[in-house]
Amino acid sequence: MDAALYGPAGFFVSGAGPADHFRTSVHASPAFAAAVFRLVSRLDAALGFPTPFDVVDVGAGRGELLHTLATLAHTDPGPVPLARRLRLTAVELAPRPPTLPPHIAWTTALPDAVTGLLVATEWLDNVPLDLAAPTPTSPGGTTSAYRYRLVDPGTGVESAGPPVTVQDAAWLARWWPGPPRPPAAGGTPDDPDLPVARVEIGRSRDEAWADAVRRVGRGLALAVDYGHLRQARPVDGTLTGYRGGRQVPPVPDGSCDITAHVAVDSVAAAGAGVAGCAYTLLSQREALRALGADGGRPPLSLAGTDPAGYLRALAAASAVAELTDPAGLGGHHWLLQPVGVAVDPLMAR
């Protein structure tokens, strides 16, 4: 998975970028960036208008979010102008886009110290992870410990691998509860037609998020992603692929995005352990409404007094509706990990 996404010919390193293959909240509507900018403005005030104020975008794509935030900062002076204090950093393994403005820094590694906002929009779902499944000790026997799933990178065909490590077994025991469902009696672990109940070991995502939170000296770390919670883990996992706007088999040959939803509560606990304070978990719908994007239909009376204004308001409401649709982008979780600030004033409606 790591080679398929981030190797020399990996999906995120070569090509035109993720926007050509799937829609994220950043690409779907400027309403998302506007909401993030409101969060930036509130956080800036809560931190006492520091110089510089950092916005670090982890998994920045082609820098679209940072570009929009810079534009908004220049058009909204605020009580203490932010534009001159704003330090924008894109963290991405792909080459720097030639059209990206020079004031946006481009790096492959997280900065050591952040004062402000660290944001990761659909990053954690692309942090590589291992899959595992139970296997019987003998045909028709009782279920043994989990074993990793191996995959042929050219075909996507899976087979059983070695037993999971002690660390991964401990993660599964804590975060992916319930006894594993054994394969059909009489099967063999290497039978490609054998039904398996795959699980996705999120320990690598926990470590990645904890490392990101560790870089925030004062401010907020925000992860926006598809995910699930301990009491409702998906049967057989969520691993899938995307190419050209379509869902495809997750063959790790570099030709498609390979993604799996995030065990949000596990990631959140890892970040809170580093920050030493509690996290806040919201739905994208709740978060956007708190930041002024409620998607409400404009009053019909406006159409009679200001037709152009009504059409603009209707278009804006439609854009927010896409961002809050629970069957699509509205299914995102917002994980907010504060460091030295309180979350409640930042997300007050």
Beta strands, then each sheet from edge to edge (+ up, - down):
strand 1: 53-58
strand 2: 86-91
strand 3: 104-107
strand 4: 114-121
strand 5: 130-136
strand 6: 143-151
strand 7: 158-163
strand 8: 199-201
strand 9: 216-225
strand 10: 227-228
strand 11: 240-243
strand 12: 246-248
strand 13: 257-259
strand 14: 262-263
strand 15: 280-283
strand 16: 333-339
sheet 1: 3+ 2+ 1+ 4+ 9+ 16- 15+
sheet 2: 7+ 6- 5+ 8-
sheet 3: 10+ 14+
sheet 4: 12+ 11- 13+
end
